[in-house]
Amino acid sequence: MALIAGGNGVLIDLTHAEALSPSFADELFGGLREELGGDFKKKVKVKCEKHEWRRLITSVLEHRLKE
């Protein structure tokens, strides 16, 4: 958050991650989305080669928007 608050963006690289649970995705990506609001897409980039994980992240973000 310090990097983002300083005007920088961040890259979350999941290339070498071995697992991504729905609860972790919600805490990380959903929490960042809530904190950053509309700036989320500008400030946070995600590198993820696993299609099912991209769907999970998208689902989490959509769910947080509905709340």
C-alpha positions in Angstrom: 0.0 0.0 0.0 2.9 2.3 0.6 4.0 2.0 -3.0 0.6 2.6 -4.3 0.0 5.6 -1.9 3.3 7.1 -3.2 1.8 7.2 -6.7 3.3 3.9 -8.0 1.6 0.9 -9.3 2.3 -2.7 -8.4 2.6 -5.9 -10.3 1.4 -9.0 -8.5 3.1 -11.9 -10.3 1.5 -15.3 -9.7 3.7 -17.1 -12.1 5.4 -19.3 -9.5 2.5 -19.6 -7.1 1.5 -23.1 -6.4 -2.1 -22.4 -5.2 -4.7 -19.6 -5.1 -7.6 -20.2 -2.8 -10.9 -18.3 -3.1 -10.4 -16.9 0.4 -6.9 -15.6 -0.3 -8.0 -14.1 -3.6 -10.8 -12.4 -1.9 -8.6 -11.0 0.9 -5.9 -9.8 -1.5 -7.6 -8.7 -4.6 -11.0 -7.9 -3.1 -9.4 -6.0 -0.3 -7.2 -4.0 -2.7 -10.3 -3.3 -4.8 -12.2 -2.0 -1.8 -9.2 0.1 -0.7 -8.4 1.6 -4.1 -11.9 1.9 -5.6 -11.8 3.0 -9.2 -8.0 3.3 -9.2 -7.6 -0.5 -8.8 -7.1 -1.2 -12.5 -4.7 1.7 -12.9 -2.6 0.8 -9.8 -2.6 -3.0 -9.7 -1.5 -5.3 -12.5 -1.7 -9.0 -12.2 0.5 -11.5 -14.1 -1.3 -14.8 -14.1 -1.0 -17.5 -16.7 -3.6 -19.9 -15.2 -7.0 -19.3 -16.8 -8.9 -20.6 -13.8 -7.1 -18.3 -11.4 -7.9 -15.3 -13.7 -11.6 -16.3 -13.6 -11.4 -16.6 -9.8 -9.8 -13.1 -9.5 -12.4 -11.6 -11.9 -15.2 -13.3 -9.9 -13.8 -11.9 -6.6 -13.6 -8.4 -8.0 -17.1 -8.5 -9.5 -18.5 -9.8 -6.2 -16.9 -6.9 -4.3 -18.4 -4.4 -6.7 -21.9 -5.7 -5.9 -21.4 -5.3 -2.1 
